[in-house]
Amino acid sequence: MKAYLLIFLFLFTLNCSINKVSNLHGYRSMESKYEKIVPTKSNKNDLRKLIGPPSSVSKFDEIWFYIERKQTNQSLYKLGKKKISSNNILIVEFNSLGLVENKSLLNLDDMNDLRIAEKKTKKKFSQDNFVYNLLSTLREKINAPTRRKK
């Protein structure tokens, strides 16, 4: 019995880790790459060499978006719930010649907390009137399977 307990404790301690597990989506270290972009001197090819292809490209204007998102596990007691530790979005605008015109970096502090409205809109009609009840019973009778009489 003691041997099973020791094996169980040994395996349990092997699976535990002090370091938090983090999931990264997108590109790494956007802050350092942001500083290397020089407006009116850097072009699209420079950005492709420095960062890589953009995460998203605007259809109407020449705007490229690069996204970095890092989520880490909060604790063992939270049962795997993840917390966003960094959320960076690099927005790069180009002019007609393909040179960087404007750049901006949005981070976790720039995120907006959206509040969902708790009020519900009311319908202009009600389903509790006589005509609705009559038509719904007729519909049920029409859709009901026919019975064979013997």
Buried (B, 14 or more C-beta within 10 A) or exposed (E): EEEEEEEEEEEEEEEEEEEEEEEEEBBEEBEEBBEEBEEEEBBBEBBEEEBEEBBEEEEEEBBBBBBBBBBBBEEEEEEEEBEEEBBBBBBBBBEEEBBBBEBEBBEEEEEEEEEEEEEEEEEEEEEEEEEEEEEEEEEEEEEEEEEEEE
